[in-house]
Structure formats: C-alpha cells, structure tokens
C-alpha cells in the first residue's frame, strides 16, 4: 500500500495522492493501479486453469459445469462475472499472478483483450468485487487428485481487500490470522466446488484495518470502488457525498448527496447541531485518553488539500499509537481520492506549534475547515472488539 506523505504548511495539508478534487469520474477499475489476484497452490502444472468468479451477491459453494461454461462465454448478467484464467506460467513455484488492467501483463494469454478487456468492467455492477470465488479446471484426462489453495491475495486499485498471508493489522500491528479454506477444489462430473471469499474478505478488512462499528464496515466494504453514481446522481467531486451516503445508510441524517452538494460547510453545520465539532488543533493538544474517548471510529474529518485550495472529507477509522508516546496520527477512508474509495494509512494531526507565525485569518480559516465531526450516535460499541480471529 502506497504511503501518503503529508506536510502541514500555511494552514494546509499537502496531499499529492488526491489529484484534482473536481476530476474524479472513473468506473469499473482504474487500469494504471494494481488490480490483482494471487493464488498460492500446491499445483505443479506449468500453466493451470482457474475460474475467478466476481459477484455482487453471495456465491453458493458449488456451480454447475454447464452454468459456469455458459457464463464464461455469454456474460449476460451484470451482477456476476466469470473469467477463465489460463495460459500463464507461475511467477514463482506454486504462485500464480492474475492482473486486471493495462499496466500489468498486457500481452499475456488471458489478459490481452481477447478474453476480457479491462474497460468491460464498466458494464458490471459497482459491487462485483464484494464476493469472489475460485474454481479449478484440471487438464483433460488427468486422474483425480487434490487441489489445495495455500494463500490468496486480492488487490483492487492498489487497496488490499484480502491477504491470507497477513499476520498483523495495518495501523497498530494487532495479531490477526486468516487462513483460507483447505477444501479440495477438484471438480466432480457435474459440479465445480468453489472457494468462496466473500465472508472472509469482509472479516479480513474488519481486522486488518481495525474497523469498529457498522459505519466503518460499510465504508470499507467499498474499498477500491470507483463508481461515484453509487453515492450520488449529481456533482463531480464525491468525497463528502461518499461519507454522507455511508452515514445516511446507517440512519444518520446528514445532507442528502442526491439533493445538494455536500461539503465542509453543511457537514460542519450538521455536526454542530446533531453532535460535536472539535478543531484539529484542539484535538492535537488532548491527552491520548481524551483522543480515544471523544473521537470515535466512524467520525468525520475535514482537512485542507492542494495548498489550501480544497477541502477533503474523510471517515475516521482509528488512532495510530506507539506505547508510551503521544498519539499524533490516525487512519481513515474517503471517496474521490484519485477516482476511488481509498484507505489512508497515516494522516497526521497538526503539530502543537502549528499556529506560530500564522495570521489570525489563517488560523481562523484552518479551524473552520479542519475539524472532527462526531455524531451523537457514532459507534456506541466502539470499544468492544477482538483482533485475533481464527477461522
């Protein structure tokens, strides 16, 4: 995951990763980012054949042979896509990498546009990556054996959706464990057994990104998402629209992104009336206990970007901390960051001496636009979590 380098200058966070806040209109996948599924297996075949199944809905544990073959060729459902992955040699012994986009493997057998062009992702449901399953096609006349999948990694837009190799959460290095199923994937006469990753993917994101509460689980459910029309049917920039969509879906009546532009002003006004607003400078001076107590997971953060010319809305995830040291940064998630829903690995609070040398106007502008908004009902069970999970 790429790091975001953030520097506080004159009342500003300079974020190079954001791009133009008014040009965030992508759909499907973003081809110049890593869209990848890696399968680690006990297979010794030089070029095995897998089927990767993408679905907006949960997938059953098996699929008919005829149904699978039909969907590979016809692709007549927009909520379900099956891709035949074939003709690729192992990157390393037992490791098979499959990419979706134009910057990786442009001339490899399955991915050269003959089977499926990356732009075709735009024709399918925005939620197609929510439920992914793997099936295996043995070579003709090969006798029955077992197919064990040892690990699977899924990345969309460079964001990690699933990684069974991960041992620790990203922000604060809590222990996690996500082994994939050891189910035998060898097909029978009529059925293909599937390794379904939908539930595991949701559980992985919850533990890896340290998610607490329904707001964050829903927001990270769209990690890597590029279709702004899911969140609003109007406007161009959609960071605040994404946040408001997530809030409204969880019963918090923030401004309606389909009725008006959502921005820092009306979000701040909402929280001043229906919650609490804290300036970022104020929060910087708090003790660690106060930061944990008053800024709950799922709160809103408004920051300045592009040399102070723009604001960006983020949904707060968790504090980053080192034992015995003051908390100085946090993680979050936002829409419309380079055209997608992006997980921010490290966002700093302004330093305590930030206001030195600043004019009253600069300080006032910063405090108005850079704040935490905490709704009255944000994540009441935020402190109830367990990071070590065994499946």
LUMBA-526878 format. One record per residue (C-alpha): y, x negated, z negated. Coordinates in steps of 0.2 Angstrom, whole numbers. Example, Ala and Ser with C-alpha at 12.3 -4.5 7.8 and 13.67 -1.06 7.14 Angstrom:
2
y x z
-22 -62 -39;
-5 -68 -36;
***
This chain:
391
y x z
0 0 0;
17 -7 5;
29 -11 -9;
47 -3 -8;
60 -16 -13;
74 -8 -22;
91 -16 -27;
104 -7 -37;
121 -12 -29;
138 -2 -30;
131 15 -36;
117 13 -24;
98 11 -22;
95 2 -5;
78 8 2;
73 1 18;
57 11 19;
66 28 20;
73 26 38;
86 39 44;
86 53 32;
91 65 47;
77 60 58;
60 65 50;
51 75 63;
33 70 65;
17 80 66;
-1 75 66;
-2 57 62;
11 43 64;
2 30 76;
11 15 70;
4 17 52;
-14 14 46;
-24 29 49;
-42 23 45;
-59 27 38;
-70 13 32;
-89 16 30;
-99 3 20;
-118 6 23;
-135 -1 22;
-137 1 41;
-142 -14 51;
-138 -6 68;
-125 -16 78;
-116 0 84;
-121 15 73;
-115 33 77;
-107 43 64;
-98 60 65;
-82 62 55;
-78 80 51;
-60 84 46;
-57 102 39;
-43 112 31;
-56 121 21;
-71 115 10;
-86 110 21;
-104 115 17;
-117 102 13;
-126 104 30;
-122 108 48;
-132 115 62;
-136 102 76;
-130 114 89;
-114 119 79;
-110 100 77;
-113 96 95;
-103 111 101;
-88 107 90;
-88 89 96;
-86 94 114;
-76 111 113;
-64 108 99;
-60 126 99;
-55 128 80;
-38 122 74;
-44 121 55;
-59 110 60;
-62 94 70;
-77 84 73;
-76 66 80;
-91 56 86;
-88 38 81;
-98 27 92;
-99 10 101;
-90 0 88;
-98 -16 80;
-97 -19 62;
-81 -28 56;
-92 -37 43;
-111 -34 39;
-113 -16 33;
-94 -12 36;
-88 -1 50;
-69 2 53;
-63 18 62;
-44 19 66;
-34 34 72;
-18 29 81;
-12 17 94;
-9 0 85;
-27 -2 80;
-42 -3 92;
-33 3 107;
-47 -2 119;
-62 1 108;
-75 13 114;
-72 29 104;
-53 27 102;
-47 23 119;
-41 41 123;
-57 46 132;
-64 54 117;
-49 59 107;
-31 54 110;
-20 52 94;
-7 64 100;
-20 78 99;
-19 78 80;
-3 88 83;
-13 103 89;
-23 105 72;
-19 111 55;
-7 101 44;
-21 101 31;
-35 94 42;
-37 78 31;
-40 88 15;
-59 89 17;
-68 75 26;
-86 74 28;
-98 61 36;
-114 63 45;
-125 51 54;
-134 51 71;
-149 40 72;
-154 31 88;
-166 40 99;
-185 38 94;
-180 29 78;
-193 33 64;
-187 41 48;
-178 30 36;
-164 32 23;
-146 30 26;
-136 25 11;
-117 25 10;
-111 12 -2;
-92 15 -1;
-79 24 9;
-61 21 11;
-48 34 18;
-30 30 23;
-18 41 31;
-1 34 36;
-5 19 25;
-7 30 10;
-24 29 1;
-32 46 0;
-49 39 -6;
-57 22 -11;
-73 22 -20;
-71 3 -22;
-56 6 -34;
-58 1 -52;
-41 4 -59;
-27 17 -56;
-12 10 -47;
3 12 -59;
-4 6 -75;
-22 0 -72;
-32 13 -81;
-50 11 -78;
-57 23 -65;
-74 25 -57;
-78 34 -41;
-95 31 -33;
-99 40 -18;
-115 51 -17;
-131 42 -13;
-138 57 -3;
-149 52 11;
-139 56 27;
-154 56 39;
-154 72 49;
-169 84 50;
-175 94 65;
-161 107 64;
-149 101 51;
-137 87 48;
-134 83 29;
-116 79 26;
-107 68 13;
-93 79 8;
-77 70 1;
-65 84 -2;
-68 86 -21;
-70 68 -23;
-54 64 -14;
-44 77 -25;
-51 69 -40;
-48 51 -34;
-30 55 -31;
-28 63 -48;
-35 47 -57;
-29 34 -45;
-11 39 -45;
-11 46 -63;
-7 64 -60;
-4 76 -74;
-1 95 -71;
-3 106 -56;
14 101 -48;
8 83 -45;
-9 88 -40;
-2 99 -27;
11 87 -21;
-2 73 -19;
-14 85 -10;
-2 82 5;
-1 63 4;
2 57 21;
7 74 28;
19 73 42;
22 92 47;
38 97 40;
36 115 46;
23 117 32;
38 116 19;
52 124 29;
55 133 45;
73 126 47;
83 110 45;
78 92 49;
78 81 33;
65 88 21;
63 78 5;
71 92 -5;
63 105 5;
46 97 1;
50 96 -18;
56 114 -18;
41 120 -9;
30 112 -21;
40 119 -36;
40 137 -29;
21 137 -26;
20 133 -44;
31 148 -50;
47 138 -52;
61 147 -43;
71 133 -35;
81 136 -20;
71 143 -5;
70 130 9;
67 144 22;
84 152 17;
96 137 14;
97 119 15;
91 111 -1;
100 96 -8;
105 87 -24;
119 99 -27;
109 115 -28;
94 107 -36;
106 100 -50;
114 117 -52;
96 125 -54;
91 112 -67;
107 114 -77;
104 132 -78;
85 133 -79;
80 116 -88;
89 100 -92;
98 87 -82;
99 69 -88;
108 55 -78;
98 40 -73;
110 28 -83;
107 39 -99;
88 38 -97;
89 19 -95;
96 17 -112;
82 28 -121;
68 21 -131;
50 21 -122;
45 36 -133;
60 46 -128;
57 42 -110;
39 48 -111;
44 63 -122;
59 70 -112;
55 66 -93;
39 75 -90;
27 72 -75;
32 83 -61;
51 82 -64;
64 80 -50;
73 63 -47;
88 62 -36;
93 44 -30;
105 36 -18;
99 28 -2;
106 20 13;
121 10 5;
126 26 -5;
127 37 11;
112 48 7;
103 55 -7;
84 57 -8;
74 69 -19;
58 63 -27;
45 71 -38;
42 60 -54;
24 55 -56;
23 43 -71;
31 29 -80;
26 11 -77;
24 1 -93;
18 -15 -100;
13 -16 -118;
27 -21 -129;
41 -21 -115;
54 -8 -111;
50 4 -98;
61 0 -83;
52 9 -68;
42 24 -63;
32 31 -48;
35 46 -38;
31 56 -22;
43 63 -9;
43 71 8;
53 64 24;
50 46 20;
48 38 37;
42 56 43;
29 59 30;
24 63 12;
25 46 3;
19 39 -13;
32 27 -21;
24 13 -31;
39 6 -40;
56 14 -42;
67 6 -55;
79 13 -67;
97 6 -66;
100 -9 -77;
109 -6 -93;
124 -16 -87;
125 -7 -71;
142 0 -74;
151 -17 -77;
164 -19 -63;
162 -2 -57;
177 10 -55;
177 27 -64;
175 36 -47;
159 25 -43;
152 29 -60;
155 47 -59;
148 48 -41;
132 39 -47;
130 50 -62;
132 66 -52;
119 61 -38;
107 51 -48;
98 61 -61;
82 68 -68;
80 87 -67;
67 93 -80;
62 112 -78;
58 122 -94;
40 124 -89;
36 107 -81;
18 102 -85;
15 109 -103;
-1 100 -104;
6 83 -98;
-1 73 -112;
-19 79 -110;
-28 68 -98;
-43 56 -97;
-43 42 -84;
-61 37 -85;
-71 48 -74;
-89 46 -69;
-97 57 -56;
***
